[in-house]
């Protein structure tokens, strides 16, 4: 469902009503990672391997640690192999970093690509190599001369996708459980990118087929995609500036009263020292703040949460809920035996034990349209598997 909202309007999910505004203090971040070609890559994680259960290493799930944009597989770009381009700096570009100016004028390439070409001498300023932080002056001449390297062989595949919003500039997809967003080690085919290249062949010239962020293979929900390079970049900037918000719903093992004491979870997250595919709360980690907007009891020991993020670290929701000892049902990585609480019927115990993925769904997405300036909100219902789980946990509970 797509709606156009004013800042004071609300979204009725059927479970709770929340004010949704790009100005609201709660709607500050995104669980998934921002695909940003800017300096945001200081916040990146190992984005090149979703098969390791990196919960959406969003392209800026602020969940990244030290990996750079080069760790994100690029799509093949439909341009000539030999690149020879020149730009003369104008007055209004004076004082900007050379990599910033290059990204503004050589728009077919990501900023990370251009930074690499600055570093290896393929992009010169007045015939000389400079560092990316060099500030340009009027009449400086930037010359890009290189051979375009194809970073991957991502191929179109006829895979169904659920489009919930589309216009000339923006696409929003409802990703099903089990679909990897983006090709990586162990997942070269069958991804959302492969599907996008089939259904939208013009996306092939965009970095990562226009993706702005991503979510984990076993998390369902909404993904934002730019259909043009200006739209993609504008949406990335919005995500960077926290003007894009996403809401998640999840089923957790925990009682309402206890969860209400954790309405704001502020605990830094970093990569686990021994288990490198996992994240953990640690003193030396990056700042991470999660807000529990509503806590809806399903029974005495299980609740449905509506969550927003102030930051977007890798696996943030899952790690934070596990840290406070109320893990997401079905989370095999961070949940463990704590998912099973007292008083369950046999049917409920089986439903929890057999739930094959983390019960986490990105159900609401809001952004400012990159060309019209309108406030757009898209929502999608909780998927059937989570609905069935909620129904079972809400019925037949044994009260001691």
KEKE-3310 file (N, C-alpha, C; in steps of 0.2 Angstrom, whole numbers, plus 5000, padded with zeros to 4 digits):
npx = (5004:5003:5005:5003:5009:5006:5016:5010:5001:4995:5000:4990:4992:4984:4987:4993:4993:5004:5013:5020:5033:5045:5052:5051:5057:5060:5061:5074:5083:5089:5087:5093:5106:5114:5117:5129:5138:5147:5156:5151:5155:5164:5157:5154:5152:5157:5151:5151:5146:5133:5129:5134:5125:5124:5115:5108:5118:5117:5118:5123:5120:5122:5129:5141:5158:5174:5175:5176:5169:5173:5171:5159:5151:5151:5140:5141:5144:5136:5145:5157:5173:5185:5189:5189:5188:5185:5185:5183:5185:5172:5167:5157:5161:5172:5184:5178:5180:5191:5186:5173:5169:5172:5162:5151:5152:5156:5146:5142:5149:5153:5156:5166:5173:5178:5187:5196:5202:5208:5217:5225:5230:5223:5214:5217:5223:5225:5235:5242:5244:5233:5227:5212:5206:5210:5207:5198:5201:5195:5195:5204:5209:5201:5205:5200:5206:5205:5203:5188:5184:5176:5166:5159:5149:5135:5119:5104:5089:5074:5065:5052:5046:5039:5031:5028:5027:5029:5036:5042:5054:5057:5057:5049:5051:5044:5053:5054:5055:5070:5076:5091:5098:5108:5121:5135:5149:5145:5132:5129:5118:5100:5097:5089:5095:5098:5085:5080:5088:5082:5069:5069:5079:5086:5091:5104:5114:5116:5124:5124:5111:5103:5099:5096:5098:5099:5091:5092:5094:5085:5076:5060:5052:5052:5061:5071:5073:5082:5077:5084:5100:5102:5090:5093:5105:5100:5091:5100:5107:5096:5094:5106:5105:5095:5082:5075:5064:5062:5051:5050:5043:5042:5042:5044:5052:5047:5040:5027:5028:5042:5048:5044:5052:5063:5062:5071:5085:5102:5116:5133:5138:5148:5159:5160:5173:5178:5168:5166:5156:5146:5138:5140:5136:5148:5160:5169:5163:5153:5142:5125:5108:5092:5074:5059:5044:5031:5024:5016:5007:5006:5004:5007:5021:5026:5028:5023:5033:5035:5047:5059:5074:5088:5101:5110:5116:5124:5114:5107:5094:5092:5103:5102:5090:5093:5103:5096:5090:5078:5075:5072:5060:5064:5076:5091:5104:5106:5096:5094:5090:5083:5072:5061:5049:5041:5025:5020:5009:5009:5007:5011:5024:5029:5027:5036:5048:5049:5049:5057:5065:5071:5058:5055:5051:5051:5040:5036:5040:5046:5049:5056:5050:5062:5060:5048:5046:5037:5030:5032:5024:5026:5018:5018:5009:5011:5020:5013:5019:5023:5011:5003:5011:5009:4996:4995:5002:4994:4983:4976:4985:4993:4989:4997)
npy = (4994:5011:5028:5045:5056:5070:5078:5077:5066:5049:5032:5018:5002:4992:4985:4995:5013:5024:5039:5045:5053:5062:5070:5066:5061:5048:5041:5039:5031:5016:4999:4991:4992:5006:5010:5018:5029:5038:5046:5038:5026:5023:5017:5004:4986:4969:4968:4959:4946:4940:4927:4924:4927:4940:4952:4961:4968:4983:4995:5004:5000:5006:4997:4993:4989:4992:4990:4995:5003:4996:4983:4979:4971:4977:4980:4975:4988:4996:5003:5010:5001:5009:5023:5041:5056:5073:5087:5104:5114:5124:5140:5138:5125:5126:5123:5111:5094:5084:5071:5073:5082:5075:5065:5072:5076:5066:5056:5043:5034:5027:5035:5029:5021:5032:5037:5027:5028:5040:5037:5028:5036:5037:5047:5063:5079:5094:5087:5081:5069:5068:5067:5061:5070:5082:5099:5107:5120:5135:5133:5122:5107:5092:5076:5060:5045:5029:5011:5003:4992:4977:4972:4961:4947:4949:4942:4944:4937:4927:4930:4931:4946:4957:4971:4985:4999:5010:5022:5034:5036:5029:5014:5002:4987:4972:4961:4944:4931:4922:4926:4932:4948:4953:4949:4939:4931:4914:4916:4919:4919:4920:4931:4947:4957:4950:4948:4961:4965:4958:4961:4975:4980:4992:4996:4991:5000:5006:5008:4993:4990:5000:4999:5005:5002:4987:4971:4957:4940:4932:4940:4948:4960:4978:4986:4999:5007:5016:5022:5029:5037:5050:5049:5038:5042:5053:5047:5040:5050:5055:5044:5044:5056:5053:5055:5046:5034:5018:5005:4991:4975:4963:4947:4942:4934:4937:4947:4959:4969:4969:4971:4984:4991:4993:5003:5011:5006:5007:5003:4999:4991:4979:4968:4951:4944:4931:4924:4927:4930:4935:4948:4958:4965:4977:4986:4992:4994:5001:5016:5012:5013:5008:5009:5004:5006:5002:4989:4975:4963:4946:4935:4930:4929:4932:4944:4956:4967:4984:4993:5005:5013:5022:5022:5011:4998:4983:4969:4975:4976:4962:4959:4968:4965:4952:4954:4961:4950:4946:4938:4938:4927:4912:4916:4909:4912:4922:4919:4906:4894:4903:4907:4899:4900:4898:4889:4886:4879:4863:4864:4878:4877:4869:4877:4888:4881:4876:4887:4894:4905:4922:4930:4943:4958:4971:4983:4996:5010:5026:5041:5055:5060:5059:5068:5074:5079:5076:5068:5051:5036:5019:5004:4987:4971:4960:4945:4929:4918:4924:4929:4917:4912:4922:4921:4908:4909:4918:4911:4899:4898:4892:4896:4897)
npz = (5000:4996:5002:5002:5013:5025:5037:5049:5049:5052:5053:5052:5057:5060:5072:5080:5081:5075:5074:5060:5053:5044:5052:5065:5081:5083:5071:5065:5059:5050:5048:5038:5026:5020:5003:5000:4990:4996:5009:5019:5019:5030:5039:5036:5034:5031:5016:5006:5007:5009:5012:5024:5033:5036:5042:5032:5029:5027:5015:5022:5034:5045:5049:5046:5048:5045:5031:5014:5000:4990:4994:4990:4978:4962:4949:4931:4920:4907:4897:4886:4885:4886:4894:4893:4899:4902:4913:4917:4931:4938:4945:4956:4961:4967:4980:4984:4988:4977:4974:4977:4967:4956:4957:4955:4942:4933:4931:4929:4936:4952:4968:4975:4965:4958:4968:4969:4956:4957:4967:4960:4950:4938:4937:4935:4941:4933:4926:4936:4949:4963:4980:4987:4995:4991:4988:4975:4963:4954:4937:4937:4929:4927:4922:4917:4913:4909:4909:4909:4921:4922:4935:4939:4934:4934:4930:4921:4927:4926:4938:4949:4956:4969:4967:4975:4975:4962:4950:4938:4944:4955:4964:4974:4982:4989:4998:4998:5011:5011:4999:4993:4993:4985:4974:4980:4988:4987:4983:4969:4960:4958:4965:4971:4964:4952:4948:4946:4935:4925:4924:4924:4913:4910:4922:4923:4921:4932:4948:4957:4952:4956:4969:4985:4998:5009:5015:5026:5020:5027:5032:5029:5018:5014:5001:4995:4979:4967:4951:4942:4940:4946:4955:4963:4969:4976:4985:4993:4999:5007:5015:5022:5028:5037:5033:5027:5033:5041:5047:5058:5062:5074:5082:5098:5112:5127:5141:5142:5152:5155:5143:5141:5149:5142:5132:5125:5118:5121:5116:5112:5096:5089:5079:5082:5092:5090:5083:5068:5059:5066:5076:5091:5107:5113:5122:5114:5102:5089:5091:5095:5094:5098:5096:5104:5099:5100:5111:5110:5118:5115:5123:5140:5139:5127:5114:5101:5093:5088:5079:5078:5072:5078:5074:5062:5064:5059:5060:5070:5077:5080:5088:5098:5104:5108:5117:5128:5133:5127:5114:5096:5090:5081:5078:5074:5076:5086:5095:5101:5115:5123:5117:5120:5132:5148:5151:5138:5126:5118:5104:5103:5106:5096:5085:5088:5088:5075:5067:5054:5052:5057:5065:5058:5051:5038:5038:5035:5025:5023:5013:5005:4989:4976:4965:4964:4977:4986:5001:5003:5008:5010:5014:5019:5022:5037:5034:5029:5036:5048:5053:5055:5066:5075:5077:5083:5095:5101:5106:5116:5126:5141:5156:5171)
capx = (5000:5006:5001:5006:5007:5008:5020:5006:4997:4997:4999:4986:4994:4980:4990:4994:4994:5010:5014:5025:5035:5053:5055:5050:5064:5060:5062:5080:5088:5087:5090:5097:5112:5114:5121:5131:5145:5150:5161:5148:5158:5167:5152:5152:5154:5158:5145:5152:5145:5126:5128:5136:5119:5125:5108:5108:5123:5113:5124:5125:5117:5128:5131:5147:5164:5179:5175:5175:5164:5176:5169:5152:5151:5148:5137:5144:5141:5135:5148:5163:5179:5190:5186:5193:5184:5189:5181:5186:5181:5169:5167:5153:5164:5179:5184:5175:5185:5191:5182:5166:5167:5172:5156:5146:5152:5157:5140:5141:5153:5152:5162:5172:5177:5182:5192:5201:5205:5212:5223:5230:5233:5219:5210:5222:5221:5231:5241:5246:5240:5231:5223:5205:5204:5212:5201:5199:5201:5192:5200:5207:5206:5201:5206:5199:5208:5206:5200:5183:5185:5169:5167:5155:5145:5128:5115:5097:5086:5067:5063:5046:5047:5033:5032:5022:5027:5033:5035:5048:5061:5057:5054:5049:5050:5043:5057:5051:5060:5074:5079:5097:5097:5114:5126:5141:5151:5140:5126:5130:5112:5094:5096:5085:5098:5097:5078:5079:5091:5078:5062:5071:5086:5089:5095:5110:5119:5116:5127:5120:5105:5099:5098:5098:5100:5096:5090:5095:5091:5079:5071:5056:5050:5052:5068:5070:5077:5081:5077:5089:5106:5100:5086:5097:5110:5096:5088:5105:5108:5091:5096:5112:5103:5090:5076:5071:5063:5059:5048:5050:5039:5045:5039:5050:5051:5048:5034:5026:5031:5049:5050:5043:5058:5069:5060:5077:5091:5108:5122:5137:5139:5154:5160:5162:5180:5179:5164:5167:5150:5141:5139:5139:5137:5154:5162:5173:5159:5150:5136:5119:5102:5085:5068:5054:5039:5025:5025:5009:5007:5003:5002:5011:5028:5028:5025:5024:5036:5035:5053:5063:5081:5092:5107:5108:5122:5123:5110:5106:5088:5093:5108:5100:5085:5096:5107:5092:5088:5072:5077:5067:5058:5066:5083:5095:5110:5106:5090:5095:5085:5079:5066:5056:5047:5036:5018:5018:5006:5013:5006:5015:5031:5031:5027:5042:5054:5049:5049:5063:5069:5070:5052:5057:5048:5052:5034:5034:5045:5045:5055:5054:5051:5067:5059:5042:5047:5031:5031:5029:5025:5024:5018:5016:5007:5015:5019:5009:5022:5022:5004:5002:5015:5006:4989:4996:5005:4989:4978:4977:4991:4992:4991:4999)
capy = (5000:5017:5034:5052:5059:5076:5077:5075:5060:5043:5025:5012:4995:4986:4983:5001:5018:5028:5045:5044:5059:5062:5074:5063:5059:5041:5039:5042:5026:5010:4992:4989:4996:5011:5009:5025:5030:5044:5045:5034:5019:5022:5013:4998:4980:4965:4968:4955:4939:4939:4920:4923:4929:4947:4955:4967:4973:4988:4998:5008:4997:5008:4991:4991:4991:4995:4988:5000:5002:4990:4976:4978:4969:4981:4977:4977:4995:4996:5009:5008:4999:5014:5030:5047:5061:5079:5092:5110:5116:5130:5144:5135:5119:5128:5122:5105:5089:5082:5065:5075:5085:5070:5061:5076:5077:5059:5053:5035:5030:5028:5039:5024:5020:5037:5037:5022:5030:5046:5034:5025:5040:5037:5053:5068:5086:5098:5083:5078:5065:5071:5063:5062:5076:5088:5104:5110:5128:5137:5131:5116:5102:5085:5071:5053:5041:5022:5006:5001:4985:4974:4969:4955:4945:4948:4941:4944:4930:4928:4929:4935:4951:4960:4978:4988:5006:5012:5028:5035:5038:5025:5007:4999:4980:4968:4956:4938:4927:4917:4929:4936:4955:4956:4943:4939:4924:4909:4918:4923:4919:4920:4937:4952:4961:4947:4949:4968:4966:4955:4965:4982:4980:4999:4997:4988:5005:5009:5004:4988:4990:5005:4998:5011:4998:4980:4968:4951:4935:4929:4946:4950:4967:4983:4989:5005:5007:5021:5020:5033:5038:5055:5047:5033:5046:5058:5043:5038:5056:5055:5039:5047:5062:5051:5058:5040:5029:5011:5002:4984:4972:4956:4943:4941:4930:4942:4949:4966:4974:4969:4975:4991:4995:4994:5007:5014:5002:5010:4998:4999:4985:4977:4962:4946:4943:4924:4921:4933:4931:4937:4955:4958:4972:4977:4993:4995:4994:5008:5018:5009:5014:5005:5011:5000:5010:4999:4982:4972:4956:4940:4931:4932:4929:4934:4950:4959:4974:4989:4995:5010:5013:5028:5020:5006:4994:4976:4965:4979:4974:4955:4959:4972:4961:4946:4957:4962:4943:4945:4937:4937:4920:4910:4918:4904:4915:4926:4917:4900:4891:4908:4908:4895:4902:4894:4890:4885:4873:4859:4867:4884:4875:4867:4883:4892:4877:4875:4893:4893:4911:4927:4933:4951:4961:4978:4984:5003:5014:5033:5045:5061:5058:5063:5073:5078:5082:5073:5063:5045:5031:5012:4998:4980:4967:4955:4939:4924:4914:4928:4929:4911:4912:4927:4918:4902:4912:4922:4907:4892:4899:4889:4900:4893)
capz = (5000:4996:5003:5002:5020:5028:5043:5055:5048:5055:5049:5056:5055:5062:5078:5084:5077:5076:5070:5055:5051:5043:5058:5072:5084:5083:5064:5063:5056:5046:5050:5033:5025:5015:4998:4999:4987:4999:5014:5023:5020:5036:5043:5032:5036:5026:5012:5000:5008:5012:5014:5031:5037:5038:5041:5028:5029:5023:5012:5027:5040:5049:5052:5043:5052:5041:5024:5010:4995:4985:4996:4988:4971:4957:4943:4925:4918:4900:4894:4883:4889:4887:4897:4892:4900:4905:4916:4920:4937:4938:4952:4961:4963:4970:4987:4985:4987:4971:4973:4977:4961:4951:4957:4952:4934:4930:4935:4927:4941:4960:4971:4977:4959:4957:4973:4967:4950:4960:4970:4955:4945:4932:4937:4937:4941:4930:4924:4942:4954:4969:4985:4986:5000:4988:4986:4969:4962:4948:4931:4937:4924:4929:4917:4918:4908:4912:4905:4913:4923:4924:4942:4940:4928:4936:4924:4922:4929:4927:4945:4951:4962:4972:4967:4979:4972:4956:4946:4934:4947:4961:4964:4981:4982:4995:4997:5002:5015:5007:4994:4994:4989:4981:4973:4984:4989:4988:4981:4963:4956:4962:4970:4969:4958:4946:4946:4944:4929:4920:4924:4922:4910:4910:4928:4922:4921:4939:4953:4961:4949:4958:4976:4990:5004:5008:5021:5026:5017:5031:5034:5024:5019:5009:4999:4991:4973:4962:4944:4938:4944:4951:4960:4967:4974:4981:4990:4997:5003:5012:5020:5026:5033:5041:5031:5026:5039:5040:5053:5058:5067:5075:5087:5103:5118:5132:5143:5140:5157:5155:5137:5142:5153:5137:5126:5121:5120:5119:5117:5106:5093:5085:5076:5087:5091:5089:5078:5064:5055:5071:5079:5098:5111:5116:5124:5108:5096:5087:5094:5092:5098:5095:5100:5104:5099:5104:5113:5110:5121:5112:5129:5145:5138:5120:5112:5095:5093:5082:5081:5074:5074:5078:5070:5058:5064:5056:5064:5076:5080:5083:5093:5104:5108:5112:5123:5134:5134:5124:5107:5091:5088:5075:5076:5076:5077:5092:5099:5106:5119:5127:5113:5123:5139:5152:5149:5131:5124:5113:5098:5103:5107:5090:5081:5089:5086:5068:5063:5051:5051:5062:5064:5058:5044:5037:5035:5033:5022:5021:5010:5001:4982:4974:4959:4966:4984:4990:5006:5001:5013:5008:5019:5017:5028:5040:5029:5031:5041:5054:5055:5058:5072:5080:5079:5088:5101:5105:5107:5119:5131:5147:5162:5177)
cpx = (5004:5002:5005:5004:5010:5012:5016:5001:5000:4996:4995:4988:4989:4981:4991:4994:5000:5011:5020:5027:5043:5056:5054:5056:5065:5062:5068:5085:5085:5091:5095:5102:5111:5119:5124:5138:5148:5154:5158:5151:5163:5163:5151:5155:5156:5152:5146:5150:5138:5125:5130:5131:5121:5119:5109:5113:5120:5119:5126:5122:5120:5131:5138:5153:5169:5179:5173:5170:5166:5174:5162:5153:5148:5145:5141:5140:5141:5138:5154:5169:5184:5187:5191:5188:5187:5183:5185:5182:5179:5169:5164:5156:5170:5178:5181:5181:5185:5187:5175:5164:5167:5165:5150:5146:5153:5152:5139:5145:5152:5158:5168:5176:5181:5188:5198:5205:5210:5218:5228:5232:5229:5215:5215:5219:5227:5237:5244:5241:5239:5228:5216:5202:5206:5206:5203:5198:5198:5198:5204:5204:5207:5201:5205:5201:5209:5202:5195:5184:5178:5170:5163:5151:5138:5123:5108:5094:5078:5064:5057:5048:5040:5034:5026:5022:5031:5031:5041:5054:5062:5054:5054:5047:5049:5047:5054:5057:5064:5078:5085:5096:5102:5119:5132:5143:5146:5133:5126:5123:5106:5093:5091:5088:5097:5090:5077:5082:5087:5072:5064:5078:5089:5093:5102:5116:5120:5120:5122:5112:5100:5097:5100:5101:5098:5095:5092:5091:5084:5075:5067:5055:5053:5060:5066:5075:5076:5082:5081:5095:5105:5095:5089:5101:5106:5093:5094:5107:5103:5092:5101:5110:5097:5083:5072:5070:5060:5057:5049:5045:5042:5042:5045:5048:5052:5041:5033:5029:5039:5052:5049:5048:5064:5066:5065:5083:5097:5114:5126:5138:5145:5154:5163:5169:5182:5175:5162:5161:5144:5143:5138:5139:5144:5156:5165:5169:5156:5143:5130:5113:5096:5080:5062:5048:5032:5027:5018:5009:5003:5000:5007:5018:5031:5025:5027:5027:5035:5042:5056:5070:5084:5098:5105:5114:5120:5120:5108:5100:5089:5098:5106:5095:5088:5100:5103:5088:5080:5072:5071:5066:5061:5073:5088:5102:5111:5100:5092:5089:5081:5073:5060:5055:5042:5029:5015:5014:5010:5013:5011:5022:5034:5032:5033:5048:5054:5049:5056:5067:5067:5063:5052:5055:5049:5045:5032:5041:5043:5050:5052:5055:5057:5066:5053:5042:5041:5034:5028:5030:5022:5023:5016:5014:5012:5015:5015:5012:5022:5015:5001:5005:5011:4999:4990:4998:4999:4983:4980:4983:4989:4994:4991:4995)
cpy = (5006:5023:5039:5055:5066:5074:5075:5069:5054:5037:5020:5006:4990:4984:4989:5006:5023:5034:5044:5050:5059:5066:5071:5060:5052:5038:5041:5037:5021:5004:4990:4994:5000:5010:5016:5025:5036:5042:5040:5027:5018:5018:5007:4992:4976:4964:4962:4948:4939:4932:4919:4926:4936:4951:4962:4971:4978:4991:5003:5006:5000:5002:4989:4993:4995:4994:4994:4998:4996:4983:4975:4977:4974:4977:4979:4984:4995:5003:5006:5006:5004:5020:5035:5053:5067:5084:5098:5113:5123:5133:5140:5128:5120:5126:5115:5100:5086:5076:5067:5078:5080:5066:5065:5077:5071:5054:5045:5031:5032:5032:5035:5022:5026:5038:5033:5024:5036:5043:5031:5029:5040:5043:5058:5075:5090:5093:5079:5074:5069:5066:5065:5068:5082:5093:5108:5117:5129:5136:5125:5111:5095:5080:5064:5049:5034:5017:5003:4993:4982:4970:4963:4953:4944:4948:4942:4937:4932:4926:4934:4940:4955:4967:4981:4996:5007:5018:5028:5035:5032:5019:5005:4991:4977:4962:4950:4935:4923:4920:4934:4943:4955:4950:4944:4932:4919:4910:4922:4923:4919:4926:4942:4956:4957:4948:4956:4968:4963:4959:4973:4982:4987:5000:4994:4993:5008:5005:5000:4988:4995:5004:5003:5007:4991:4977:4961:4946:4933:4934:4948:4958:4972:4986:4994:5005:5013:5019:5024:5035:5044:5053:5042:5038:5051:5054:5041:5044:5056:5050:5041:5052:5060:5054:5052:5036:5023:5009:4994:4981:4965:4953:4941:4937:4935:4945:4957:4971:4974:4973:4982:4995:4996:4998:5010:5010:5005:5006:4997:4992:4984:4970:4957:4944:4936:4922:4927:4935:4934:4944:4954:4965:4971:4985:4996:4996:5001:5009:5014:5010:5012:5007:5006:5005:5008:4991:4979:4965:4951:4935:4933:4933:4930:4940:4952:4966:4978:4993:5000:5011:5020:5028:5014:5001:4987:4972:4968:4976:4967:4955:4962:4968:4955:4948:4958:4956:4942:4944:4936:4929:4918:4912:4913:4906:4918:4924:4912:4898:4897:4910:4904:4897:4897:4895:4889:4879:4869:4862:4874:4882:4873:4872:4887:4887:4876:4881:4894:4899:4916:4930:4941:4953:4968:4980:4991:5006:5021:5037:5051:5060:5063:5068:5077:5082:5080:5068:5057:5040:5024:5008:4992:4976:4962:4949:4934:4920:4917:4928:4923:4910:4916:4924:4912:4904:4916:4918:4901:4892:4896:4894:4896:4895)
cpz = (5000:4998:5003:5009:5021:5034:5049:5054:5051:5051:5054:5053:5057:5069:5083:5079:5079:5072:5066:5052:5050:5049:5064:5075:5084:5076:5062:5059:5052:5048:5045:5031:5019:5009:4996:4995:4990:5005:5020:5024:5026:5041:5041:5036:5030:5021:5007:5001:5012:5015:5021:5036:5040:5037:5038:5030:5025:5020:5017:5033:5045:5052:5049:5048:5048:5034:5020:5004:4990:4987:4993:4981:4967:4952:4937:4923:4910:4897:4891:4887:4891:4889:4896:4893:4903:4908:4919:4926:4937:4945:4957:4964:4967:4978:4989:4985:4980:4969:4973:4970:4955:4951:4955:4944:4930:4933:4933:4932:4948:4962:4973:4971:4958:4962:4971:4961:4952:4963:4965:4950:4938:4931:4940:4937:4938:4928:4930:4946:4960:4974:4985:4990:4997:4986:4980:4968:4955:4942:4931:4932:4927:4923:4919:4912:4911:4907:4911:4915:4925:4930:4943:4934:4930:4930:4925:4923:4929:4933:4947:4957:4963:4972:4970:4978:4967:4952:4941:4937:4953:4961:4971:4980:4989:4994:5001:5006:5010:5001:4996:4990:4984:4980:4977:4984:4991:4986:4975:4959:4961:4966:4967:4963:4952:4943:4943:4937:4923:4919:4922:4919:4910:4917:4928:4922:4927:4944:4957:4959:4952:4966:4980:4997:5004:5015:5020:5022:5020:5034:5028:5024:5013:5008:4994:4985:4969:4955:4939:4943:4949:4957:4965:4972:4979:4987:4995:5002:5009:5017:5025:5031:5037:5039:5028:5032:5037:5047:5052:5063:5068:5081:5092:5109:5124:5134:5142:5145:5157:5149:5138:5146:5148:5131:5122:5123:5117:5121:5111:5103:5089:5083:5082:5086:5088:5083:5073:5059:5060:5073:5086:5101:5114:5117:5118:5102:5094:5090:5091:5096:5094:5099:5099:5105:5102:5106:5114:5112:5117:5117:5134:5144:5131:5118:5104:5096:5087:5084:5076:5076:5073:5074:5066:5058:5061:5061:5070:5080:5084:5088:5099:5108:5111:5118:5129:5136:5132:5116:5102:5090:5081:5073:5079:5078:5084:5097:5104:5110:5123:5123:5116:5130:5142:5149:5142:5130:5119:5106:5097:5103:5100:5085:5081:5086:5079:5064:5061:5050:5056:5060:5064:5051:5044:5034:5033:5030:5020:5018:5007:4994:4979:4968:4961:4973:4989:4996:5004:5007:5010:5014:5016:5023:5031:5035:5033:5037:5048:5057:5058:5065:5077:5082:5084:5095:5105:5107:5111:5124:5138:5153:5168:5183)
residu = (UNK:UNK:UNK:UNK:UNK:UNK:UNK:UNK:UNK:UNK:UNK:UNK:UNK:UNK:UNK:UNK:UNK:UNK:UNK:UNK:UNK:UNK:UNK:UNK:UNK:UNK:UNK:UNK:UNK:UNK:UNK:UNK:UNK:UNK:UNK:UNK:UNK:UNK:UNK:UNK:UNK:UNK:UNK:UNK:UNK:UNK:UNK:UNK:UNK:UNK:UNK:UNK:UNK:UNK:UNK:UNK:UNK:UNK:UNK:UNK:UNK:UNK:UNK:UNK:UNK:UNK:UNK:UNK:UNK:UNK:UNK:UNK:UNK:UNK:UNK:UNK:UNK:UNK:UNK:UNK:UNK:UNK:UNK:UNK:UNK:UNK:UNK:UNK:UNK:UNK:UNK:UNK:UNK:UNK:UNK:UNK:UNK:UNK:UNK:UNK:UNK:UNK:UNK:UNK:UNK:UNK:UNK:UNK:UNK:UNK:UNK:UNK:UNK:UNK:UNK:UNK:UNK:UNK:UNK:UNK:UNK:UNK:UNK:UNK:UNK:UNK:UNK:UNK:UNK:UNK:UNK:UNK:UNK:UNK:UNK:UNK:UNK:UNK:UNK:UNK:UNK:UNK:UNK:UNK:UNK:UNK:UNK:UNK:UNK:UNK:UNK:UNK:UNK:UNK:UNK:UNK:UNK:UNK:UNK:UNK:UNK:UNK:UNK:UNK:UNK:UNK:UNK:UNK:UNK:UNK:UNK:UNK:UNK:UNK:UNK:UNK:UNK:UNK:UNK:UNK:UNK:UNK:UNK:UNK:UNK:UNK:UNK:UNK:UNK:UNK:UNK:UNK:UNK:UNK:UNK:UNK:UNK:UNK:UNK:UNK:UNK:UNK:UNK:UNK:UNK:UNK:UNK:UNK:UNK:UNK:UNK:UNK:UNK:UNK:UNK:UNK:UNK:UNK:UNK:UNK:UNK:UNK:UNK:UNK:UNK:UNK:UNK:UNK:UNK:UNK:UNK:UNK:UNK:UNK:UNK:UNK:UNK:UNK:UNK:UNK:UNK:UNK:UNK:UNK:UNK:UNK:UNK:UNK:UNK:UNK:UNK:UNK:UNK:UNK:UNK:UNK:UNK:UNK:UNK:UNK:UNK:UNK:UNK:UNK:UNK:UNK:UNK:UNK:UNK:UNK:UNK:UNK:UNK:UNK:UNK:UNK:UNK:UNK:UNK:UNK:UNK:UNK:UNK:UNK:UNK:UNK:UNK:UNK:UNK:UNK:UNK:UNK:UNK:UNK:UNK:UNK:UNK:UNK:UNK:UNK:UNK:UNK:UNK:UNK:UNK:UNK:UNK:UNK:UNK:UNK:UNK:UNK:UNK:UNK:UNK:UNK:UNK:UNK:UNK:UNK:UNK:UNK:UNK:UNK:UNK:UNK:UNK:UNK:UNK:UNK:UNK:UNK:UNK:UNK:UNK:UNK:UNK:UNK:UNK:UNK:UNK:UNK:UNK:UNK:UNK:UNK:UNK:UNK:UNK:UNK:UNK:UNK:UNK:UNK:UNK:UNK:UNK:UNK:UNK:UNK:UNK:UNK:UNK:UNK:UNK:UNK:UNK:UNK:UNK:UNK:UNK:UNK:UNK:UNK:UNK:UNK:UNK:UNK:UNK:UNK:UNK:UNK:UNK:UNK:UNK:UNK:UNK:UNK:UNK:UNK:UNK:UNK:UNK:UNK:UNK:UNK:UNK:UNK:UNK:UNK)
# end
